[in-house]
């Protein structure tokens, strides 16, 4: 897999990831190779279990490749699960501070950012309540807002944007456009094709850990809908 945020476009070799289950070896990705350059947005399409989440986790650094090499140049902001890093017993404010530190901010930077995070998340007074009382959409709002705080050059989204309401989807779409206009990269996986079409110009179709097609979003979407995996 070649994943590049670098105007010099240095080459890298393929990256593969695998997961172990009950003593057997199951490859999460197989012979995956591609390049994503500055200002590009790519959707990952495919059925559940096709490798979309594995690919995003490798890029984010959550999973280490077993074979090959991955090269990423740029600050990564990722939201790979609505529940990722959230503690239900803590308030939205407390979770925001924790997520901000995990994202790389110092404790003082995280504390200083909290009022801005509250405003941009549009959670209002719910920000002060335990996350256990949050809906899925509210949790997604909190996670996306904190991910944006580090001003990522590479934004990774795994279905979480699909839990957002219409108003906040517009906020995310605007943020995606700003990242791309600044030469950044956006990679989003999901099943909401109209939303992905709005966010991403390109797409890759995955199945069984392999890339079956890559190109303009609408062409790849049609290939997916016409495939046995759809």
Helices and strands as residue ranges (DSSP letters): E 15-16, E 18-21, E 24-27, E 41-45, H 52-60, E 67-68, E 76-79, H 92-102, H 107-121, G 124-128, G 131-133, H 136-149, E 154-158, G 160-163, H 166-181, E 185-189, H 193-199, E 202-207, E 210-216, H 217-225
